[in-house]
Amino acid sequence: MRVLPWLAPQLPTAIPIPLWRGSLDRDKGWSFVGHRFIPGTTVCDAELCEDARALLAPRLANFVRALHQVSVDGAPAALPMDELGRLDAEKRSRSTRSELAGWQREGLLPYDTVVGLFRKLDDWPGPAVDEPLVVVHADLHGRNLLVTPDGRLSGVIDWVDIHRGNRAVDLATAYIVLPPRARETFFKTYGGVDSRTLLRARFRAIDHSTRTLAGAIERRDEAFVRASQRALIESAEGD
């Protein structure tokens, strides 16, 4: 309620601006907010072909760059730090590897893909130290990106994980949403990404997509299952 109205005018793409607030259970603190409808279809439901996904690269990069250029110094006090350790490899790697091995045994991921993902996880460059904090969405996958009928980015939704954090958490979207051949365009458009940040972004993409696959299976969200599987397969490819 406090952060999104401050943030929205600084971004090139529509985001929810909360206008109404309600409560499901006041005793338990379960509340919700309402905002005006943002036209578009989620990337998952649009089921874009590879060429269409590749065309998202510059617009998606421009959005992420604009988000990360917002000054955290002027942010409302309600904007939290990363309380989930999204780039904590020591905390996350073991469970991620175990989950990936399980997907391989169940036939959800090819053996070669899981081997490739393990090798990518081995490339972890160490924790980020003394890097500037930016405003992070933290959940830029195909369920939270809206596109128009012709495939243009029209909105970014679900900001429940917004925080002050490391930009690699959002740069993971290049591995989650885009085909491998579009990554270069994304990072050139975004600008100024060093090799260690790229490795952290890829780690985040693998870890996050592993968890979204589990959630999609639990909710029987078939479109998101397919998108998460594809994100993992493509994360094992290229640099």
N, C-alpha and C positions, 0 to 999 in steps of 0.2 A: 504493500500500500504506500510505503514511503519512498522506496527506491525507484520503482518503474516510472512514475510520473516525472521524476528528475532525469531519468536516463533516456526516455523515449525521444525527446527533441534533439538529442545528440547523435541519433542513429539514422542511417539511410533507408532502413527497412522497418515496416510496421512491427510493433510489439504490443502486447496487451497493456493497457493503461487502466488499472483498477478504478472503478467508479462506485461500486456497491460492495458492502460487506455484510455477511450474515453469519449465523452460528448454528451448527447442527446439534451441539451439546455444550451449553455454557459451562457446566460443571467440569467437563473434560477438556475444555479449551479447543474443541474442534470447530474451526471457522472456515469460511470460504469467501472468495471475492468474485465479483462479476465485472466484465468489461465488454466493450462493444465488439461485435463480430468482425473478425479479420478474414476477408475472402481468400480462398485458396484451398488446395488439397494437399495433404501431407505427402512428402516424397515417397513414403512407404505405399500409400494407397494409390498414388499416381503410377507406381511401378514403371518409372522412366527407363527407357532403353539406355544403353551405355553412352551413346552419343549425347542424349539429352542430359544425362548426369554430368558428363564432361563439360557441357555448356554452363552448368551451374558454377563452375570453379571461380571465374572472376567476380561474380556478384557475391558469392559466399565469402570469398577472401576480403572483398571490400567491406562487407558487414563486420567480419571478425576484426579487421584492422581498425575500423571506426570504434568498435566496442572497446578495444584495448587502448585506444588513444584517449579515451575519456579519463579525466584526472580523478584518481581515487581520493585525492586530497579534499576535493569538494563534495565527496559522496556523503549521503546521510549516514548518521551513526548506526542506523539499522543494518547497513551492509556488513555481513559477518566475514570472518576469515574462513579458510578451508578447514572445517572441523572433521572431515572424513578422511583426510590423508590420501587424496586422490592420486598423488604421485609417490606414495610411500611404497616403494618396490619391496622392501623387506616385509612389510605387512601383507601385501597383496599377491606376490608372485606365487607362493605355494598353493593358495586356493585357486588361483587362475590356472595354473598348470594342471592341477587335479581335475578341474572342471573340463578343461580342453581334452584331457585324456579320456574322460568319460564320454564326451561328445563323439570322439573317434570310435570308441568301443560300441556306441549305440548307432553308428553309421550316419551321424549328423554332419560330421566333418571328415574329409579324406585323411588318410594316414600322412601323406606327404605334406598336407597343409599344417597339421599339428606339429610335425617335425620342424617345418619352416617357422611356425610361430614360436616354438621353444627357442630356436636360434635367434629370433628377433628379440625375445625377452632377455636372452643372454647378453645382448648388446647394451643393456642398461648402463648409462654413463655416470651414474651416481646422482645423489640428490642435488637439486638446484640450491646454490648458496649465493646470497647477496644479489639475487635478481630482483628487479623492480616488480612490485605487485600491480596487477591490472584488474579491471572489472571482468569477471569470468562468468559465462553462462553455465558451463560445465555439463551440458547435456545436449550437444548439437548433433543429434542423430536424425534419422529420417522420419521419426514420429513427431519431431518438434520443428521441422522446417516445412513451410507452406510454399506451394508453387502455383502459378497460374496455369490455365489450360495449355499454353504454349511453352511451359517449362521454366518460366522466370521466377526467381525467388520473390515471394510476396509477403512473407511474414515469418517471424520467429516466436514460438510460443513456449509455454511451460518453463517459467523462470524460477521455479521453487528452489533450485540449487545455486542461484546467483551468490557470488562471494568475491572477496579480494583474494586473488591467488596467482598462480603461475600461468602464463599464456599458453604453455604446452597443453594444458587441459583442454582448451578450446581448439587449438591447432590440430588436435586429433581428428577433427571432423574431416580433414582432407583424406584420411585413411578410412574413415567410417562411411562417408557418403559418396565420395568421388571414385571413379575408376583410376587405376594406377597411372595411366597416361595423362590424367588431368592434374596430378599433384604438382608438377613443375609450374604450370600456369597459376595454380592457387598460391604457391609460396612466392613466386615472382611478383604477383599482384599484391600479396600481403607485405612482402619486403622485409629484408633484414633478419632472416632466421638462421641461426648458427647450427652446426651439425649436432651438437649435444641437445639442443632444444628439439630438433627433429627426432632424435632417438627417444626423448621423453614423450613426445607427442605420439609416436608409434606405440610405445609401451602403454600409454593411456588408452589408445584406440583398441588394442588387443584386450586389455583388462576390462574396459567398459563394454565392448561388444560381447565378451564372454558372459557378462552379467545381464546384458539386455536380452541375449538369447535365452537364458534361463527364465527371465521374467516373461518373455513372449510365449514361451512354451507353457508356462503356468497359466497364463491368461488365455491361451489358445488363440493368440493373435497371429494368424498364419502369415500375413503380409510382413509383419515385423520379424517373425522367425526367419523368413527368406532373406530379409534385408540384413539381419544380424549374421546369418550364415555367410552371406556374400561379403560382408565387411571383414569377417575373419579370414576368409579365403583370399581376399584382395590384400589384406594387411600382411599376409605371408609373402606377397609378391613385391618385387622392386625394392627401392630404397625408401 
